């Protein structure tokens, strides 16, 4: 299992609620979390099969932005 970490613009609980169904469908419930306390709003995803682009596209479909951590 690998962990993908991405910088996002997911700021609060309401934002998390908006991306939950998309991320649960793609990644699986319990396999992701967003650290809204981190200034970069880091989305962490535990996966065996997905890559960064898969996760970035899923977040984009939910109306948010995700990018590689710099």
mmCIF file of the N, C-alpha and C atoms, coordinates in Angstrom:
data_MODEL
# 
_entry.id   MODEL 
# 
loop_
_atom_site.group_PDB 
_atom_site.id 
_atom_site.type_symbol 
_atom_site.label_atom_id 
_atom_site.label_alt_id 
_atom_site.label_comp_id 
_atom_site.label_asym_id 
_atom_site.label_entity_id 
_atom_site.label_seq_id 
_atom_site.pdbx_PDB_ins_code 
_atom_site.Cartn_x 
_atom_site.Cartn_y 
_atom_site.Cartn_z 
_atom_site.occupancy 
_atom_site.B_iso_or_equiv 
_atom_site.pdbx_formal_charge 
_atom_site.auth_seq_id 
_atom_site.auth_comp_id 
_atom_site.auth_asym_id 
_atom_site.auth_atom_id 
_atom_site.pdbx_PDB_model_num 
ATOM 1   N N  . UNK A 1 1  ? 0.851   -1.183 0.000   1.00 0.00 ? 1  UNK A N  1 
ATOM 2   C CA . UNK A 1 1  ? 0.000   0.000  0.000   1.00 0.00 ? 1  UNK A CA 1 
ATOM 3   C C  . UNK A 1 1  ? 0.888   1.236  0.000   1.00 0.00 ? 1  UNK A C  1 
ATOM 4   N N  . UNK A 1 2  ? 0.616   2.160  -0.901  1.00 0.00 ? 2  UNK A N  1 
ATOM 5   C CA . UNK A 1 2  ? 1.365   3.410  -0.950  1.00 0.00 ? 2  UNK A CA 1 
ATOM 6   C C  . UNK A 1 2  ? 0.462   4.557  -0.508  1.00 0.00 ? 2  UNK A C  1 
ATOM 7   N N  . UNK A 1 3  ? 1.081   5.655  -0.101  1.00 0.00 ? 3  UNK A N  1 
ATOM 8   C CA . UNK A 1 3  ? 0.340   6.846  0.292   1.00 0.00 ? 3  UNK A CA 1 
ATOM 9   C C  . UNK A 1 3  ? 0.640   7.963  -0.687  1.00 0.00 ? 3  UNK A C  1 
ATOM 10  N N  . UNK A 1 4  ? -0.420  8.548  -1.212  1.00 0.00 ? 4  UNK A N  1 
ATOM 11  C CA . UNK A 1 4  ? -0.315  9.705  -2.093  1.00 0.00 ? 4  UNK A CA 1 
ATOM 12  C C  . UNK A 1 4  ? -0.704  10.923 -1.273  1.00 0.00 ? 4  UNK A C  1 
ATOM 13  N N  . UNK A 1 5  ? 0.128   11.961 -1.296  1.00 0.00 ? 5  UNK A N  1 
ATOM 14  C CA . UNK A 1 5  ? -0.185  13.202 -0.588  1.00 0.00 ? 5  UNK A CA 1 
ATOM 15  C C  . UNK A 1 5  ? -0.214  14.349 -1.585  1.00 0.00 ? 5  UNK A C  1 
ATOM 16  N N  . UNK A 1 6  ? -1.316  15.107 -1.553  1.00 0.00 ? 6  UNK A N  1 
ATOM 17  C CA . UNK A 1 6  ? -1.517  16.197 -2.489  1.00 0.00 ? 6  UNK A CA 1 
ATOM 18  C C  . UNK A 1 6  ? -1.943  17.463 -1.766  1.00 0.00 ? 6  UNK A C  1 
ATOM 19  N N  . UNK A 1 7  ? -1.501  18.598 -2.271  1.00 0.00 ? 7  UNK A N  1 
ATOM 20  C CA . UNK A 1 7  ? -1.946  19.898 -1.782  1.00 0.00 ? 7  UNK A CA 1 
ATOM 21  C C  . UNK A 1 7  ? -3.316  20.167 -2.400  1.00 0.00 ? 7  UNK A C  1 
ATOM 22  N N  . UNK A 1 8  ? -4.280  20.653 -1.608  1.00 0.00 ? 8  UNK A N  1 
ATOM 23  C CA . UNK A 1 8  ? -5.627  20.911 -2.124  1.00 0.00 ? 8  UNK A CA 1 
ATOM 24  C C  . UNK A 1 8  ? -6.122  22.289 -1.708  1.00 0.00 ? 8  UNK A C  1 
ATOM 25  N N  . UNK A 1 9  ? -7.297  22.638 -2.214  1.00 0.00 ? 9  UNK A N  1 
ATOM 26  C CA . UNK A 1 9  ? -7.999  23.831 -1.753  1.00 0.00 ? 9  UNK A CA 1 
ATOM 27  C C  . UNK A 1 9  ? -9.259  23.441 -0.982  1.00 0.00 ? 9  UNK A C  1 
ATOM 28  N N  . UNK A 1 10 ? -9.222  22.283 -0.352  1.00 0.00 ? 10 UNK A N  1 
ATOM 29  C CA . UNK A 1 10 ? -10.317 21.797 0.494   1.00 0.00 ? 10 UNK A CA 1 
ATOM 30  C C  . UNK A 1 10 ? -10.098 22.403 1.883   1.00 0.00 ? 10 UNK A C  1 
ATOM 31  N N  . UNK A 1 11 ? -10.912 23.392 2.232   1.00 0.00 ? 11 UNK A N  1 
ATOM 32  C CA . UNK A 1 11 ? -10.641 24.220 3.403   1.00 0.00 ? 11 UNK A CA 1 
ATOM 33  C C  . UNK A 1 11 ? -11.331 23.817 4.702   1.00 0.00 ? 11 UNK A C  1 
ATOM 34  N N  . UNK A 1 12 ? -12.508 23.184 4.618   1.00 0.00 ? 12 UNK A N  1 
ATOM 35  C CA . UNK A 1 12 ? -13.301 23.001 5.841   1.00 0.00 ? 12 UNK A CA 1 
ATOM 36  C C  . UNK A 1 12 ? -14.166 21.747 5.742   1.00 0.00 ? 12 UNK A C  1 
ATOM 37  N N  . UNK A 1 13 ? -14.938 21.527 6.772   1.00 0.00 ? 13 UNK A N  1 
ATOM 38  C CA . UNK A 1 13 ? -15.824 20.368 6.813   1.00 0.00 ? 13 UNK A CA 1 
ATOM 39  C C  . UNK A 1 13 ? -16.845 20.350 5.689   1.00 0.00 ? 13 UNK A C  1 
ATOM 40  N N  . UNK A 1 14 ? -17.359 21.519 5.319   1.00 0.00 ? 14 UNK A N  1 
ATOM 41  C CA . UNK A 1 14 ? -18.327 21.584 4.219   1.00 0.00 ? 14 UNK A CA 1 
ATOM 42  C C  . UNK A 1 14 ? -17.668 21.177 2.901   1.00 0.00 ? 14 UNK A C  1 
ATOM 43  N N  . UNK A 1 15 ? -16.427 21.597 2.709   1.00 0.00 ? 15 UNK A N  1 
ATOM 44  C CA . UNK A 1 15 ? -15.679 21.203 1.504   1.00 0.00 ? 15 UNK A CA 1 
ATOM 45  C C  . UNK A 1 15 ? -15.455 19.690 1.491   1.00 0.00 ? 15 UNK A C  1 
ATOM 46  N N  . UNK A 1 16 ? -15.086 19.158 2.631   1.00 0.00 ? 16 UNK A N  1 
ATOM 47  C CA . UNK A 1 16 ? -14.862 17.710 2.738   1.00 0.00 ? 16 UNK A CA 1 
ATOM 48  C C  . UNK A 1 16 ? -16.146 16.964 2.402   1.00 0.00 ? 16 UNK A C  1 
ATOM 49  N N  . UNK A 1 17 ? -17.278 17.473 2.886   1.00 0.00 ? 17 UNK A N  1 
ATOM 50  C CA . UNK A 1 17 ? -18.565 16.839 2.595   1.00 0.00 ? 17 UNK A CA 1 
ATOM 51  C C  . UNK A 1 17 ? -18.831 16.792 1.091   1.00 0.00 ? 17 UNK A C  1 
ATOM 52  N N  . UNK A 1 18 ? -18.417 17.827 0.371   1.00 0.00 ? 18 UNK A N  1 
ATOM 53  C CA . UNK A 1 18 ? -18.649 17.886 -1.072  1.00 0.00 ? 18 UNK A CA 1 
ATOM 54  C C  . UNK A 1 18 ? -17.791 16.893 -1.844  1.00 0.00 ? 18 UNK A C  1 
ATOM 55  N N  . UNK A 1 19 ? -16.603 16.560 -1.348  1.00 0.00 ? 19 UNK A N  1 
ATOM 56  C CA . UNK A 1 19 ? -15.730 15.623 -2.069  1.00 0.00 ? 19 UNK A CA 1 
ATOM 57  C C  . UNK A 1 19 ? -15.859 14.182 -1.580  1.00 0.00 ? 19 UNK A C  1 
ATOM 58  N N  . UNK A 1 20 ? -16.574 13.992 -0.481  1.00 0.00 ? 20 UNK A N  1 
ATOM 59  C CA . UNK A 1 20 ? -16.640 12.666 0.142   1.00 0.00 ? 20 UNK A CA 1 
ATOM 60  C C  . UNK A 1 20 ? -17.152 11.586 -0.800  1.00 0.00 ? 20 UNK A C  1 
ATOM 61  N N  . UNK A 1 21 ? -18.278 11.805 -1.469  1.00 0.00 ? 21 UNK A N  1 
ATOM 62  C CA . UNK A 1 21 ? -18.829 10.734 -2.306  1.00 0.00 ? 21 UNK A CA 1 
ATOM 63  C C  . UNK A 1 21 ? -17.892 10.384 -3.454  1.00 0.00 ? 21 UNK A C  1 
ATOM 64  N N  . UNK A 1 22 ? -17.281 11.399 -4.079  1.00 0.00 ? 22 UNK A N  1 
ATOM 65  C CA . UNK A 1 22 ? -16.360 11.128 -5.190  1.00 0.00 ? 22 UNK A CA 1 
ATOM 66  C C  . UNK A 1 22 ? -15.136 10.354 -4.711  1.00 0.00 ? 22 UNK A C  1 
ATOM 67  N N  . UNK A 1 23 ? -14.550 10.786 -3.586  1.00 0.00 ? 23 UNK A N  1 
ATOM 68  C CA . UNK A 1 23 ? -13.357 10.099 -3.083  1.00 0.00 ? 23 UNK A CA 1 
ATOM 69  C C  . UNK A 1 23 ? -13.695 8.703  -2.568  1.00 0.00 ? 23 UNK A C  1 
ATOM 70  N N  . UNK A 1 24 ? -14.836 8.546  -1.895  1.00 0.00 ? 24 UNK A N  1 
ATOM 71  C CA . UNK A 1 24 ? -15.222 7.216  -1.426  1.00 0.00 ? 24 UNK A CA 1 
ATOM 72  C C  . UNK A 1 24 ? -15.412 6.260  -2.596  1.00 0.00 ? 24 UNK A C  1 
ATOM 73  N N  . UNK A 1 25 ? -15.991 6.760  -3.694  1.00 0.00 ? 25 UNK A N  1 
ATOM 74  C CA . UNK A 1 25 ? -16.223 5.919  -4.865  1.00 0.00 ? 25 UNK A CA 1 
ATOM 75  C C  . UNK A 1 25 ? -14.912 5.506  -5.525  1.00 0.00 ? 25 UNK A C  1 
ATOM 76  N N  . UNK A 1 26 ? -13.985 6.433  -5.644  1.00 0.00 ? 26 UNK A N  1 
ATOM 77  C CA . UNK A 1 26 ? -12.722 6.162  -6.337  1.00 0.00 ? 26 UNK A CA 1 
ATOM 78  C C  . UNK A 1 26 ? -11.695 5.481  -5.443  1.00 0.00 ? 26 UNK A C  1 
ATOM 79  N N  . UNK A 1 27 ? -11.553 5.986  -4.221  1.00 0.00 ? 27 UNK A N  1 
ATOM 80  C CA . UNK A 1 27 ? -10.476 5.543  -3.329  1.00 0.00 ? 27 UNK A CA 1 
ATOM 81  C C  . UNK A 1 27 ? -10.954 4.499  -2.333  1.00 0.00 ? 27 UNK A C  1 
ATOM 82  N N  . UNK A 1 28 ? -12.193 4.632  -1.891  1.00 0.00 ? 28 UNK A N  1 
ATOM 83  C CA . UNK A 1 28 ? -12.740 3.739  -0.877  1.00 0.00 ? 28 UNK A CA 1 
ATOM 84  C C  . UNK A 1 28 ? -12.837 4.452  0.462   1.00 0.00 ? 28 UNK A C  1 
ATOM 85  N N  . UNK A 1 29 ? -13.963 4.241  1.112   1.00 0.00 ? 29 UNK A N  1 
ATOM 86  C CA . UNK A 1 29 ? -14.192 4.879  2.410   1.00 0.00 ? 29 UNK A CA 1 
ATOM 87  C C  . UNK A 1 29 ? -13.118 4.450  3.400   1.00 0.00 ? 29 UNK A C  1 
ATOM 88  N N  . UNK A 1 30 ? -12.589 5.414  4.141   1.00 0.00 ? 30 UNK A N  1 
ATOM 89  C CA . UNK A 1 30 ? -11.567 5.119  5.137   1.00 0.00 ? 30 UNK A CA 1 
ATOM 90  C C  . UNK A 1 30 ? -10.147 5.097  4.591   1.00 0.00 ? 30 UNK A C  1 
ATOM 91  N N  . UNK A 1 31 ? -9.996  5.289  3.278   1.00 0.00 ? 31 UNK A N  1 
ATOM 92  C CA . UNK A 1 31 ? -8.663  5.252  2.671   1.00 0.00 ? 31 UNK A CA 1 
ATOM 93  C C  . UNK A 1 31 ? -8.122  6.635  2.346   1.00 0.00 ? 31 UNK A C  1 
ATOM 94  N N  . UNK A 1 32 ? -8.808  7.668  2.813   1.00 0.00 ? 32 UNK A N  1 
ATOM 95  C CA . UNK A 1 32 ? -8.358  9.030  2.537   1.00 0.00 ? 32 UNK A CA 1 
ATOM 96  C C  . UNK A 1 32 ? -8.717  9.936  3.698   1.00 0.00 ? 32 UNK A C  1 
ATOM 97  N N  . UNK A 1 33 ? -7.981  11.060 3.793   1.00 0.00 ? 33 UNK A N  1 
ATOM 98  C CA . UNK A 1 33 ? -8.291  12.085 4.787   1.00 0.00 ? 33 UNK A CA 1 
ATOM 99  C C  . UNK A 1 33 ? -7.675  13.402 4.322   1.00 0.00 ? 33 UNK A C  1 
ATOM 100 N N  . UNK A 1 34 ? -8.279  14.500 4.783   1.00 0.00 ? 34 UNK A N  1 
ATOM 101 C CA . UNK A 1 34 ? -7.765  15.833 4.469   1.00 0.00 ? 34 UNK A CA 1 
ATOM 102 C C  . UNK A 1 34 ? -7.378  16.499 5.779   1.00 0.00 ? 34 UNK A C  1 
ATOM 103 N N  . UNK A 1 35 ? -6.154  16.971 5.847   1.00 0.00 ? 35 UNK A N  1 
ATOM 104 C CA . UNK A 1 35 ? -5.668  17.705 7.020   1.00 0.00 ? 35 UNK A CA 1 
ATOM 105 C C  . UNK A 1 35 ? -5.923  19.192 6.783   1.00 0.00 ? 35 UNK A C  1 
ATOM 106 N N  . UNK A 1 36 ? -7.090  19.678 7.232   1.00 0.00 ? 36 UNK A N  1 
ATOM 107 C CA . UNK A 1 36 ? -7.440  21.083 7.019   1.00 0.00 ? 36 UNK A CA 1 
ATOM 108 C C  . UNK A 1 36 ? -6.664  22.007 7.949   1.00 0.00 ? 36 UNK A C  1 
ATOM 109 N N  . UNK A 1 37 ? -5.962  21.458 8.936   1.00 0.00 ? 37 UNK A N  1 
ATOM 110 C CA . UNK A 1 37 ? -5.131  22.270 9.829   1.00 0.00 ? 37 UNK A CA 1 
ATOM 111 C C  . UNK A 1 37 ? -3.785  22.607 9.184   1.00 0.00 ? 37 UNK A C  1 
ATOM 112 N N  . UNK A 1 38 ? -3.368  21.772 8.248   1.00 0.00 ? 38 UNK A N  1 
ATOM 113 C CA . UNK A 1 38 ? -2.122  22.014 7.524   1.00 0.00 ? 38 UNK A CA 1 
ATOM 114 C C  . UNK A 1 38 ? -2.339  23.168 6.541   1.00 0.00 ? 38 UNK A C  1 
ATOM 115 N N  . UNK A 1 39 ? -1.430  24.128 6.464   1.00 0.00 ? 39 UNK A N  1 
ATOM 116 C CA . UNK A 1 39 ? -1.595  25.258 5.532   1.00 0.00 ? 39 UNK A CA 1 
ATOM 117 C C  . UNK A 1 39 ? -1.783  24.825 4.074   1.00 0.00 ? 39 UNK A C  1 
ATOM 118 N N  . UNK A 1 40 ? -1.269  23.646 3.712   1.00 0.00 ? 40 UNK A N  1 
ATOM 119 C CA . UNK A 1 40 ? -1.403  23.143 2.346   1.00 0.00 ? 40 UNK A CA 1 
ATOM 120 C C  . UNK A 1 40 ? -2.643  22.282 2.155   1.00 0.00 ? 40 UNK A C  1 
ATOM 121 N N  . UNK A 1 41 ? -3.440  22.111 3.228   1.00 0.00 ? 41 UNK A N  1 
ATOM 122 C CA . UNK A 1 41 ? -4.693  21.331 3.157   1.00 0.00 ? 41 UNK A CA 1 
ATOM 123 C C  . UNK A 1 41 ? -4.429  19.978 2.497   1.00 0.00 ? 41 UNK A C  1 
ATOM 124 N N  . UNK A 1 42 ? -3.554  19.204 3.102   1.00 0.00 ? 42 UNK A N  1 
ATOM 125 C CA . UNK A 1 42 ? -3.030  17.983 2.490   1.00 0.00 ? 42 UNK A CA 1 
ATOM 126 C C  . UNK A 1 42 ? -4.059  16.845 2.501   1.00 0.00 ? 42 UNK A C  1 
ATOM 127 N N  . UNK A 1 43 ? -4.298  16.319 1.306   1.00 0.00 ? 43 UNK A N  1 
ATOM 128 C CA . UNK A 1 43 ? -5.124  15.133 1.116   1.00 0.00 ? 43 UNK A CA 1 
ATOM 129 C C  . UNK A 1 43 ? -4.179  13.938 1.087   1.00 0.00 ? 43 UNK A C  1 
ATOM 130 N N  . UNK A 1 44 ? -4.409  12.976 1.982   1.00 0.00 ? 44 UNK A N  1 
ATOM 131 C CA . UNK A 1 44 ? -3.620  11.745 2.017   1.00 0.00 ? 44 UNK A CA 1 
ATOM 132 C C  . UNK A 1 44 ? -4.512  10.587 1.582   1.00 0.00 ? 44 UNK A C  1 
ATOM 133 N N  . UNK A 1 45 ? -4.015  9.798  0.646   1.00 0.00 ? 45 UNK A N  1 
ATOM 134 C CA . UNK A 1 45 ? -4.766  8.672  0.103   1.00 0.00 ? 45 UNK A CA 1 
ATOM 135 C C  . UNK A 1 45 ? -3.919  7.419  0.208   1.00 0.00 ? 45 UNK A C  1 
ATOM 136 N N  . UNK A 1 46 ? -4.482  6.372  0.790   1.00 0.00 ? 46 UNK A N  1 
ATOM 137 C CA . UNK A 1 46 ? -3.817  5.072  0.847   1.00 0.00 ? 46 UNK A CA 1 
ATOM 138 C C  . UNK A 1 46 ? -4.398  4.211  -0.276  1.00 0.00 ? 46 UNK A C  1 
ATOM 139 N N  . UNK A 1 47 ? -3.530  3.741  -1.177  1.00 0.00 ? 47 UNK A N  1 
ATOM 140 C CA . UNK A 1 47 ? -4.011  2.979  -2.331  1.00 0.00 ? 47 UNK A CA 1 
ATOM 141 C C  . UNK A 1 47 ? -2.964  1.986  -2.815  1.00 0.00 ? 47 UNK A C  1 
ATOM 142 N N  . UNK A 1 48 ? -3.436  0.976  -3.485  1.00 0.00 ? 48 UNK A N  1 
ATOM 143 C CA . UNK A 1 48 ? -2.526  0.028  -4.126  1.00 0.00 ? 48 UNK A CA 1 
ATOM 144 C C  . UNK A 1 48 ? -2.520  0.214  -5.636  1.00 0.00 ? 48 UNK A C  1 
ATOM 145 N N  . UNK A 1 49 ? -3.608  0.783  -6.184  1.00 0.00 ? 49 UNK A N  1 
ATOM 146 C CA . UNK A 1 49 ? -3.773  0.799  -7.637  1.00 0.00 ? 49 UNK A CA 1 
ATOM 147 C C  . UNK A 1 49 ? -3.814  2.195  -8.261  1.00 0.00 ? 49 UNK A C  1 
ATOM 148 N N  . UNK A 1 50 ? -4.176  3.210  -7.518  1.00 0.00 ? 50 UNK A N  1 
ATOM 149 C CA . UNK A 1 50 ? -4.330  4.542  -8.092  1.00 0.00 ? 50 UNK A CA 1 
ATOM 150 C C  . UNK A 1 50 ? -3.011  5.293  -8.147  1.00 0.00 ? 50 UNK A C  1 
ATOM 151 N N  . UNK A 1 51 ? -2.931  6.264  -9.065  1.00 0.00 ? 51 UNK A N  1 
ATOM 152 C CA . UNK A 1 51 ? -1.769  7.146  -9.108  1.00 0.00 ? 51 UNK A CA 1 
ATOM 153 C C  . UNK A 1 51 ? -2.223  8.572  -8.798  1.00 0.00 ? 51 UNK A C  1 
ATOM 154 N N  . UNK A 1 52 ? -1.286  9.498  -8.748  1.00 0.00 ? 52 UNK A N  1 
ATOM 155 C CA . UNK A 1 52 ? -1.610  10.880 -8.388  1.00 0.00 ? 52 UNK A CA 1 
ATOM 156 C C  . UNK A 1 52 ? -2.638  11.484 -9.339  1.00 0.00 ? 52 UNK A C  1 
ATOM 157 N N  . UNK A 1 53 ? -2.497  11.225 -10.623 1.00 0.00 ? 53 UNK A N  1 
ATOM 158 C CA . UNK A 1 53 ? -3.425  11.795 -11.608 1.00 0.00 ? 53 UNK A CA 1 
ATOM 159 C C  . UNK A 1 53 ? -4.852  11.312 -11.378 1.00 0.00 ? 53 UNK A C  1 
ATOM 160 N N  . UNK A 1 54 ? -5.027  10.043 -11.008 1.00 0.00 ? 54 UNK A N  1 
ATOM 161 C CA . UNK A 1 54 ? -6.363  9.517  -10.719 1.00 0.00 ? 54 UNK A CA 1 
ATOM 162 C C  . UNK A 1 54 ? -7.025  10.307 -9.594  1.00 0.00 ? 54 UNK A C  1 
ATOM 163 N N  . UNK A 1 55 ? -6.255  10.571 -8.547  1.00 0.00 ? 55 UNK A N  1 
ATOM 164 C CA . UNK A 1 55 ? -6.784  11.289 -7.385  1.00 0.00 ? 55 UNK A CA 1 
ATOM 165 C C  . UNK A 1 55 ? -7.041  12.753 -7.739  1.00 0.00 ? 55 UNK A C  1 
ATOM 166 N N  . UNK A 1 56 ? -6.119  13.378 -8.460  1.00 0.00 ? 56 UNK A N  1 
ATOM 167 C CA . UNK A 1 56 ? -6.287  14.771 -8.879  1.00 0.00 ? 56 UNK A CA 1 
ATOM 168 C C  . UNK A 1 56 ? -7.560  14.918 -9.719  1.00 0.00 ? 56 UNK A C  1 
ATOM 169 N N  . UNK A 1 57 ? -7.791  13.998 -10.634 1.00 0.00 ? 57 UNK A N  1 
ATOM 170 C CA . UNK A 1 57 ? -8.989  14.047 -11.475 1.00 0.00 ? 57 UNK A CA 1 
ATOM 171 C C  . UNK A 1 57 ? -10.263 13.857 -10.666 1.00 0.00 ? 57 UNK A C  1 
ATOM 172 N N  . UNK A 1 58 ? -10.231 12.986 -9.680  1.00 0.00 ? 58 UNK A N  1 
ATOM 173 C CA . UNK A 1 58 ? -11.398 12.764 -8.829  1.00 0.00 ? 58 UNK A CA 1 
ATOM 174 C C  . UNK A 1 58 ? -11.735 14.022 -8.043  1.00 0.00 ? 58 UNK A C  1 
ATOM 175 N N  . UNK A 1 59 ? -10.726 14.665 -7.473  1.00 0.00 ? 59 UNK A N  1 
ATOM 176 C CA . UNK A 1 59 ? -10.943 15.906 -6.723  1.00 0.00 ? 59 UNK A CA 1 
ATOM 177 C C  . UNK A 1 59 ? -11.485 16.991 -7.659  1.00 0.00 ? 59 UNK A C  1 
ATOM 178 N N  . UNK A 1 60 ? -10.961 17.058 -8.873  1.00 0.00 ? 60 UNK A N  1 
ATOM 179 C CA . UNK A 1 60 ? -11.413 18.063 -9.843  1.00 0.00 ? 60 UNK A CA 1 
ATOM 180 C C  . UNK A 1 60 ? -12.883 17.853 -10.213 1.00 0.00 ? 60 UNK A C  1 
ATOM 181 N N  . UNK A 1 61 ? -13.300 16.612 -10.361 1.00 0.00 ? 61 UNK A N  1 
ATOM 182 C CA . UNK A 1 61 ? -14.697 16.323 -10.698 1.00 0.00 ? 61 UNK A CA 1 
ATOM 183 C C  . UNK A 1 61 ? -15.638 16.789 -9.582  1.00 0.00 ? 61 UNK A C  1 
ATOM 184 N N  . UNK A 1 62 ? -15.127 16.826 -8.364  1.00 0.00 ? 62 UNK A N  1 
ATOM 185 C CA . UNK A 1 62 ? -15.925 17.299 -7.212  1.00 0.00 ? 62 UNK A CA 1 
ATOM 186 C C  . UNK A 1 62 ? -15.868 18.819 -7.079  1.00 0.00 ? 62 UNK A C  1 
ATOM 187 N N  . UNK A 1 63 ? -15.116 19.486 -7.962  1.00 0.00 ? 63 UNK A N  1 
ATOM 188 C CA . UNK A 1 63 ? -15.077 20.934 -7.976  1.00 0.00 ? 63 UNK A CA 1 
ATOM 189 C C  . UNK A 1 63 ? -13.941 21.564 -7.183  1.00 0.00 ? 63 UNK A C  1 
ATOM 190 N N  . UNK A 1 64 ? -12.943 20.765 -6.850  1.00 0.00 ? 64 UNK A N  1 
ATOM 191 C CA . UNK A 1 64 ? -11.799 21.278 -6.084  1.00 0.00 ? 64 UNK A CA 1 
ATOM 192 C C  . UNK A 1 64 ? -10.506 21.007 -6.836  1.00 0.00 ? 64 UNK A C  1 
ATOM 193 N N  . UNK A 1 65 ? -9.424  21.578 -6.324  1.00 0.00 ? 65 UNK A N  1 
ATOM 194 C CA . UNK A 1 65 ? -8.128  21.462 -6.972  1.00 0.00 ? 65 UNK A CA 1 
ATOM 195 C C  . UNK A 1 65 ? -7.179  20.676 -6.092  1.00 0.00 ? 65 UNK A C  1 
ATOM 196 N N  . UNK A 1 66 ? -6.410  19.795 -6.704  1.00 0.00 ? 66 UNK A N  1 
ATOM 197 C CA . UNK A 1 66 ? -5.357  19.056 -6.006  1.00 0.00 ? 66 UNK A CA 1 
ATOM 198 C C  . UNK A 1 66 ? -4.124  19.079 -6.887  1.00 0.00 ? 66 UNK A C  1 
ATOM 199 N N  . UNK A 1 67 ? -2.969  19.177 -6.259  1.00 0.00 ? 67 UNK A N  1 
ATOM 200 C CA . UNK A 1 67 ? -1.715  19.189 -7.008  1.00 0.00 ? 67 UNK A CA 1 
ATOM 201 C C  . UNK A 1 67 ? -0.619  18.557 -6.165  1.00 0.00 ? 67 UNK A C  1 
ATOM 202 N N  . UNK A 1 68 ? 0.472   18.212 -6.828  1.00 0.00 ? 68 UNK A N  1 
ATOM 203 C CA . UNK A 1 68 ? 1.606   17.616 -6.124  1.00 0.00 ? 68 UNK A CA 1 
ATOM 204 C C  . UNK A 1 68 ? 2.129   18.576 -5.075  1.00 0.00 ? 68 UNK A C  1 
ATOM 205 N N  . UNK A 1 69 ? 2.536   18.030 -3.946  1.00 0.00 ? 69 UNK A N  1 
ATOM 206 C CA . UNK A 1 69 ? 3.159   18.842 -2.893  1.00 0.00 ? 69 UNK A CA 1 
ATOM 207 C C  . UNK A 1 69 ? 4.509   19.346 -3.389  1.00 0.00 ? 69 UNK A C  1 
ATOM 208 N N  . UNK A 1 70 ? 4.823   20.586 -3.081  1.00 0.00 ? 70 UNK A N  1 
ATOM 209 C CA . UNK A 1 70 ? 6.130   21.107 -3.506  1.00 0.00 ? 70 UNK A CA 1 
ATOM 210 C C  . UNK A 1 70 ? 6.989   21.395 -2.311  1.00 0.00 ? 70 UNK A C  1 
# 
